[in-house]
Amino acid sequence: MQTAIVTLIVLACGVYAGWTLMPQAARRAIAAQLLKLPLPARLAQTFVKASAPAGGCGACGGCPNAPASPPGEKAIRVHRQPSR
């Protein structure tokens, strides 16, 4: 019994490490394939999130509809004082 529990723990750790270190493109492909199976709602939500393409935040300026700066953010101005 103890061997079976340790085996399951090691297997779960291996799957987690493999999933975490896997390239995002491979993760998306595997998640899309796993969504075809009947899964519990919580697990399906995780795979839906993993299968969605990564969105941009607008910081690089590559998106045409991206706002110039996030709302509520203000520019910082530095004023040099004359030397004495």
N, C-alpha and C positions, 0 to 999 in steps of 0.2 A: 504493500500500500504506500509506504513511504517513497519507494522508488518511482511509483507512478506520479505522485504529487511533485517530486523534484523534476521529473521529466517534463511535466506540464509547465512548470514554472520556467525551466530553461527554454522550452519551445516558445513560450509566450515572450520571453525576453529576446530571443533570437528574431522572432517576427517583428517585434517593436523596433529593434535596432536596424533590421533590414529595411523596414518601412521609412524610418527616420533618415537613414543615410542614402536612400534610393533617389535618383534624379527625379525632379518634379514631373517631367514628361512621362516617365515610366509609372510614377504614382498615379497620374491622371488616367492613363490607359488601364491600369489594373482596377482603379476605383470605378471606372465606367463599366468594366466587365462584371465587377462584383455587384453593381446596382441592378443587374438583370436577375439576380437571385432574390428569393423572398427573404428579406432581412427584417429584424426588429427596427422600429422607428428610430431609435437613438443611434444605432449602428448605420442605418441608411443615411441619416443626416450627416454623419461624419464623412461618408463616402461621397455624398452630394457636394459637400464643401471641398473635398480633395479633388473631385473630378472637374470642378469649375476652373476655367482658365484664370491665371493670375491677372488681376486688374491693376491699372496704373493709378497712382495717387495724384498725378498732375504736377509733381515736382520737377519732372524732367522737361516739361513743355512740349512733349511729343503728341499729346492729345489735342485736337483742335477745339474741343469744347471744355477744356480744363480751365478752372478759374485761375487767375493770376496768383492769388495767395489764398490760403484757407480763411474762412470767415473768422473774424475775431482776432486776427493776427495783425500786428502793427509793425511797421518798419522802425528800426533803431537808428537814430542819428547820433553821430559822434561829433562833438564840437571841441576843437582844440583851443585851449586857453593860450593867450599870448605869453611868451616867456618873460620873466621879470628881470 
